[in-house]
Amino acid sequence: MLDIRFIREHPELVQAGARKKRLEIDIPQLLALDEQRRSLISQVENLKALRNKVSKEIPTLQGATRQEAIAQMKQVAEESRALEQPLRETEAAFEALMLRVPNVPADDVPDGLTDADNVAIKTWGAIPQFDFAPRDHVELGELLDILDIPRAVKLAGSRTYFLKNAGVLLEQAVLQLALHHMVRKGFCPMLVPHLVKDEAMVGTAYFPAGQEQTYRLLEDQVNLIGTAEVPVTAYHADEILREDELPKYYVGLSNCYRREAGTYGKDTRGLYRIHQFQKVEQVVICANDPEVSAREHEHILQNAEELLQALGLPYRVVAVCGGDLGIPQVKKYDIETWMPSRQGYGETHSASKFHDFQARRLRLRYRDTDGTIRFVHTLNNTVIASPRILIPLLEMNQQADGSVTIPDVLQPYMDGLRVIVPR
């Protein structure tokens, strides 16, 4: 969340940032609640101070003066009790609204309403031209006997799938390549909890906004994660790190679960939009310095680009516009990989920087060289997400007979398998 002092000092900037993100938030109402909250807290503290003062004086008093002091104490206690409920209600309303105040987007975030307004800033790789009628990944998967969607739908409903045979090996090869790529770059690998408490979801700003996308287990008061970003970023919650520990580089491997609420009828064919997938996610925790954050943002973007280049998959990088940014991001890049069946680019990666927005919610801090306690900056980016990445991998490497060649970098992870042939 934002610092309330920053909001008090820059209300128009915060309101303008929300407008750029196309998000509704009433900053004047928030400031009114803040003023009311501070007034009530001041009254409570003044009464507490008076109670402490009189309590110390009573043993030294006698007669009528003592009785007057005791009566005054009763009056103070009644006034304090009368303030308890209004203070609780005001603080609850204030906190609820604070959690919905969006981060202020960077000045260079493009203006726009939807992902159609995102701005391409880089492209890599040549778009393939097939000399035969190419199949989409569903046709290829069925022909190669590596994908079964109908049986998965029968068992689990829409947006589900079975991977089998060489499809399993291919997905695991991609994940292992991504994980090893990041470990070689000095990132600490982590296998993470798939079930987390609400505090981790609120801390990473997936709650309250976005709660509709989460599978919640109400009986146990835990939630299935939609990305390893949640447990990895929350790993140091409520801690104070040392400045010489920063930056911290983590890479998490996990299954991910998303309800895909609000996407009825959208991307219904194949593996593009599904409920369960696997992802390798990079997370950076760094010093509270916008220049450091900017460098780390380019760093994590480059890590993902290197992997796509190693796989030989054409892609483009887009600067995400204001209307397509979420509540917590200061700035975000998306990487979109070419998918022949879509006759266009499809999003496969998102690289986000948050400054101290998540850190404030998580109370994740560090002590700088001057001894000052500061909130860290956090960033994250997909390294690879599967099975979505299998769409371009299968479609881009298909042959006229329906076979699919395996990129050289993946073959060591597949016991040297060079091609998947129809079964």
C-alpha positions in Angstrom: 0.0 0.0 0.0 1.0 3.6 -0.3 2.2 5.6 2.7 -0.7 7.6 4.1 1.6 10.5 4.6 2.4 10.5 0.9 -1.3 10.4 0.1 -1.9 13.4 2.4 0.9 15.4 0.7 0.0 14.3 -2.9 -3.7 13.6 -3.1 -4.1 14.9 -6.6 -1.2 12.8 -7.8 -2.6 9.6 -6.3 -6.1 10.4 -7.7 -4.6 11.0 -11.1 -2.7 7.7 -10.9 -5.9 5.9 -10.2 -7.5 7.6 -13.2 -4.6 6.5 -15.4 -5.2 2.9 -14.3 -8.9 3.3 -14.8 -9.6 2.4 -11.2 -12.2 4.0 -9.0 -11.0 5.3 -5.7 -12.3 8.2 -3.6 -9.2 9.9 -2.2 -11.1 12.8 -0.5 -13.2 10.1 1.4 -10.0 8.3 2.4 -8.5 11.6 3.7 -11.7 12.4 5.6 -11.6 8.9 7.3 -7.9 9.5 8.0 -8.7 12.8 9.7 -11.6 11.3 11.7 -9.4 8.4 12.7 -6.6 10.6 13.9 -9.0 12.8 15.8 -10.5 9.8 17.6 -7.0 8.4 18.4 -6.0 11.7 19.8 -9.1 11.8 22.0 -8.4 8.3 23.3 -4.8 9.1 24.0 -5.7 12.3 25.8 -8.1 10.4 28.0 -5.5 7.7 28.7 -3.0 10.3 29.7 -5.5 12.0 32.0 -6.4 8.6 33.5 -2.8 7.9 34.2 -2.2 11.3 35.8 -5.2 11.1 38.1 -4.5 7.5 39.0 -1.1 8.6 40.3 -2.6 11.5 42.2 -5.5 9.6 44.0 -3.3 7.9 46.6 -2.1 11.3 47.8 -5.6 12.8 48.1 -8.0 12.8 50.9 -11.7 13.6 51.6 -13.8 15.4 49.1 -10.9 16.0 46.8 -10.2 12.3 46.6 -13.9 11.5 45.9 -13.9 14.1 43.1 -10.9 12.5 41.5 -12.5 9.0 41.7 -15.6 10.4 40.1 -13.5 12.0 37.4 -11.9 8.6 36.7 -15.3 7.0 36.2 -16.2 9.8 33.8 -13.0 9.3 31.9 -13.6 5.6 31.7 -17.1 6.1 30.3 -15.8 8.6 27.7 -13.1 6.1 26.7 -15.6 3.3 26.3 -17.8 5.5 24.2 -15.0 6.1 21.8 -14.0 2.4 21.3 -16.7 1.5 18.8 -16.5 4.6 16.6 -12.7 4.2 16.5 -13.0 0.5 15.5 -15.5 1.3 12.8 -13.5 4.2 11.5 -10.2 2.3 11.4 -11.8 -0.7 9.7 -13.3 1.6 7.0 -9.9 3.4 6.6 -7.9 0.2 6.3 -10.4 -1.3 3.8 -10.1 1.8 1.6 -6.3 2.0 2.0 -6.0 -1.6 0.6 -7.8 -0.5 -2.6 -5.7 2.6 -3.2 -3.6 1.8 -6.3 0.1 2.5 -6.6 1.0 5.5 -8.7 2.1 4.5 -12.2 5.5 5.7 -13.5 5.5 8.8 -15.8 6.5 6.7 -18.8 3.6 4.2 -18.5 1.6 4.6 -21.7 -1.9 5.9 -21.5 -4.6 3.4 -22.6 -7.6 1.4 -21.6 -6.9 -2.3 -22.4 -4.0 -4.6 -23.5 -4.8 -3.4 -27.1 -3.2 -0.1 -26.1 0.0 -1.6 -24.8 3.0 -0.2 -26.7 5.5 -2.6 -28.4 9.1 -1.5 -27.6 11.1 -4.5 -29.0 10.7 -7.5 -31.2 13.0 -10.5 -31.7 13.0 -13.4 -34.1 11.5 -14.1 -37.5 7.8 -15.0 -37.9 7.7 -18.5 -39.6 6.2 -19.1 -43.1 5.0 -22.7 -43.4 4.9 -24.4 -46.9 2.1 -26.6 -45.6 -1.1 -26.1 -43.7 0.0 -25.8 -40.1 -1.9 -27.5 -37.2 -2.7 -25.8 -34.0 -1.3 -27.2 -30.7 -4.5 -29.1 -29.9 -4.4 -31.0 -33.2 -0.7 -31.6 -32.8 -1.1 -32.8 -29.2 -3.8 -35.3 -30.1 -1.9 -36.5 -33.2 1.2 -37.0 -31.1 -0.7 -38.5 -28.2 0.7 -36.0 -25.7 -2.5 -34.0 -24.9 -6.0 -35.1 -23.9 -8.5 -32.4 -23.1 -11.8 -34.2 -23.4 -11.1 -36.7 -20.7 -9.8 -33.9 -18.4 -13.0 -32.0 -19.0 -15.0 -35.1 -18.2 -13.2 -35.4 -14.8 -12.6 -31.7 -13.8 -14.7 -29.4 -16.0 -13.6 -26.8 -18.5 -10.1 -25.3 -18.9 -8.4 -28.5 -17.8 -6.1 -31.0 -19.6 -4.0 -34.1 -19.4 -0.4 -34.0 -20.6 1.0 -37.5 -21.3 3.9 -39.3 -22.9 6.4 -37.0 -24.5 4.2 -34.0 -23.5 5.1 -34.5 -19.9 8.8 -34.8 -20.7 8.6 -31.6 -22.8 6.9 -29.6 -20.1 9.4 -30.8 -17.4 12.3 -30.1 -19.8 11.1 -26.5 -20.2 10.7 -26.0 -16.5 14.1 -27.5 -15.7 15.8 -25.4 -18.4 14.2 -22.3 -16.9 15.2 -23.2 -13.3 18.8 -24.0 -14.2 19.0 -20.9 -16.3 18.1 -18.8 -13.2 20.3 -20.8 -10.8 23.3 -20.1 -13.1 22.5 -16.4 -12.8 22.7 -16.6 -9.0 19.0 -16.9 -8.1 18.2 -19.1 -5.0 15.8 -21.9 -6.1 12.7 -22.5 -4.0 9.9 -25.0 -3.9 7.1 -23.2 -2.2 3.8 -23.8 -0.3 0.8 -23.9 -2.7 -1.6 -23.1 0.1 -1.2 -19.7 1.9 -3.0 -17.7 4.5 -4.9 -14.5 3.6 -2.1 -12.4 5.0 0.2 -13.5 2.2 -2.5 -12.7 -0.4 -3.2 -9.3 1.1 0.5 -8.6 1.5 1.3 -9.2 -2.2 -1.9 -7.2 -3.2 -3.8 -10.2 -4.6 -6.5 -9.5 -2.0 -8.9 -7.8 -1.7 -8.9 -6.8 -5.4 -8.5 -10.0 -7.5 -9.9 -12.2 -4.8 -12.5 -13.5 -7.3 -9.6 -15.2 -9.2 -8.5 -17.3 -6.2 -9.5 -20.8 -5.2 -10.2 -20.4 -1.5 -10.5 -23.2 1.1 -12.7 -21.6 3.6 -12.8 -24.5 6.0 -9.1 -24.2 6.5 -8.7 -20.5 5.9 -6.1 -20.9 3.2 -5.8 -20.1 -0.5 -4.3 -21.9 -3.6 -1.6 -19.6 -5.0 -1.9 -18.3 -8.6 1.9 -17.7 -8.7 5.0 -18.5 -6.7 5.3 -14.7 -6.4 3.0 -14.8 -3.4 5.0 -17.2 -1.1 8.4 -16.1 -2.3 7.7 -12.3 -1.9 6.1 -13.0 1.5 9.0 -15.2 2.6 10.6 -12.4 4.6 7.4 -10.8 5.8 7.7 -9.0 9.2 11.5 -9.1 9.0 14.2 -6.5 9.0 17.0 -7.4 6.7 20.5 -5.9 6.5 21.3 -3.7 3.6 24.4 -5.8 2.8 22.0 -8.7 2.2 20.3 -6.9 -0.7 19.5 -7.5 -3.4 18.0 -10.9 -2.8 17.3 -13.1 -5.9 14.8 -15.9 -5.6 13.3 -18.2 -8.2 10.3 -20.2 -7.3 8.9 -23.3 -9.0 5.2 -24.1 -8.3 1.9 -25.3 -9.6 -0.5 -22.3 -10.0 -4.3 -22.2 -9.8 -6.6 -19.5 -11.1 -10.4 -19.5 -11.4 -10.3 -17.3 -14.6 -13.5 -15.6 -13.4 -14.9 -13.2 -16.0 -13.3 -15.0 -19.0 -16.4 -17.0 -20.0 -16.2 -17.6 -23.7 -12.7 -16.2 -24.0 -9.7 -18.3 -25.2 -11.8 -21.5 -24.7 -9.8 -23.8 -27.1 -6.6 -25.4 -26.0 -4.0 -24.5 -23.4 -4.0 -20.7 -23.5 -6.3 -20.0 -20.5 -6.5 -22.8 -18.0 -7.1 -23.3 -14.3 -3.9 -25.2 -13.3 -0.4 -24.7 -14.7 3.2 -24.7 -13.6 5.5 -21.7 -13.5 9.0 -20.7 -12.7 8.9 -17.2 -11.2 11.8 -14.8 -10.4 11.5 -12.4 -7.4 13.9 -9.6 -6.5 14.0 -7.8 -3.2 16.2 -4.7 -3.4 17.0 -1.4 -1.7 14.5 1.4 -1.6 15.9 3.2 -4.5 14.0 3.9 -7.8 17.2 3.7 -9.8 18.1 0.3 -8.4 14.5 -0.9 -9.1 14.7 0.3 -12.6 17.9 -1.6 -13.2 16.5 -4.8 -11.6 13.4 -4.4 -13.8 15.5 -4.5 -16.9 17.5 -7.4 -15.4 14.6 -9.7 -14.9 13.2 -8.9 -18.3 16.5 -9.8 -19.9 16.5 -13.1 -18.0 13.2 -14.1 -19.6 14.2 -12.9 -23.0 17.4 -15.0 -22.9 15.3 -18.1 -22.3 13.0 -17.4 -25.2 15.9 -16.7 -27.5 17.5 -20.0 -26.4 14.3 -21.8 -27.4 14.2 -19.9 -30.7 10.7 -18.5 -30.1 9.9 -15.1 -31.7 8.5 -12.6 -29.3 7.9 -8.9 -28.6 8.1 -6.8 -25.4 5.3 -4.4 -24.7 5.1 -1.5 -22.2 1.8 -2.1 -20.4 -0.6 0.8 -20.5 -2.3 2.4 -17.5 -5.6 0.7 -18.0 -4.0 -2.8 -18.1 -1.9 -2.3 -15.0 -3.0 -3.8 -11.7 -3.4 -2.1 -8.4 0.2 -2.6 -7.1 2.4 -2.1 -10.2 4.4 1.1 -10.8 5.4 -0.3 -14.3 5.1 -3.5 -16.1 6.5 -5.2 -19.2 4.7 -8.1 -20.9 6.5 -10.5 -23.2 4.2 -11.8 -26.0 5.4 -14.9 -27.9 4.4 -15.6 -31.5 1.7 -18.3 -31.7 0.8 -19.4 -35.2 -2.7 -20.6 -34.3 -3.6 -17.2 -33.0 -1.9 -15.5 -36.0 -0.4 -13.1 -33.5 1.5 -12.7 -30.3 0.2 -14.1 -27.0 1.2 -13.0 -23.5 3.6 -15.5 -21.9 5.5 -13.3 -19.3 4.9 -10.3 -17.1 7.7 -8.3 -15.5 6.5 -6.0 -12.7 8.0 -3.5 -10.3 6.2 -2.3 -7.2 8.6 0.0 -5.3 7.6 -0.5 -1.7 3.9 -1.1 -2.2 4.0 -4.8 -1.4 6.7 -4.3 1.3 4.5 -2.0 3.3 1.7 -4.6 3.3 4.2 -7.3 4.3 6.2 -5.2 6.7 9.3 -6.2 4.9 12.1 -3.9 5.7 15.9 -3.4 6.0 18.2 -1.4 8.1 20.4 0.9 5.9 24.0 1.9 6.7 22.8 4.9 8.7 20.7 2.7 10.9 17.4 3.9 9.4 14.7 1.3 8.9 13.3 1.4 5.3 10.9 -0.7 3.3 12.4 -2.7 0.5 11.4 -2.6 -3.2 10.1 -5.8 -4.8 9.9 -7.0 -8.4 8.9 -10.2 -10.1 8.8 -11.7 -13.6 7.8 -15.0 -15.1 10.8 -17.1 -16.3 8.5 -19.6 -18.0 4.9 -20.7 -17.6 3.6 -24.0 -18.9 1.6 -25.3 -20.6 1.0 -22.0 -22.3 4.6 -21.9 -23.6 3.9 -25.3 -25.2 1.6 -23.6 -27.7 4.4 -21.8 -29.5 6.9 -24.6 -28.9 4.7 -27.2 -30.6 3.3 -25.0 -33.3 6.6 -23.3 -34.3 8.5 -26.6 -34.5 6.0 -28.7 -36.3 6.7 -30.5 -39.6 4.4 -31.3 -42.5 3.8 -34.9 -41.2 2.7 -33.6 -37.8 5.9 -34.4 -36.0 7.5 -31.8 -33.8 11.2 -31.2 -33.5 12.7 -30.5 -30.0 14.9 -27.4 -29.7 18.5 -28.3 -29.1 18.6 -26.7 -25.6 15.8 -29.0 -24.4 17.2 -32.3 -25.7 19.5 -32.9 -22.7 16.5 -32.7 -20.4 14.6 -35.2 -22.6 17.2 -38.0 -22.8 18.3 -36.7 -26.1 14.9 -37.0 -27.8 15.1 -35.0 -31.0 11.6 -35.3 -32.4 8.1 -36.3 -31.2 6.4 -38.3 -33.9 2.7 -39.2 -34.4 1.8 -42.4 -32.5 
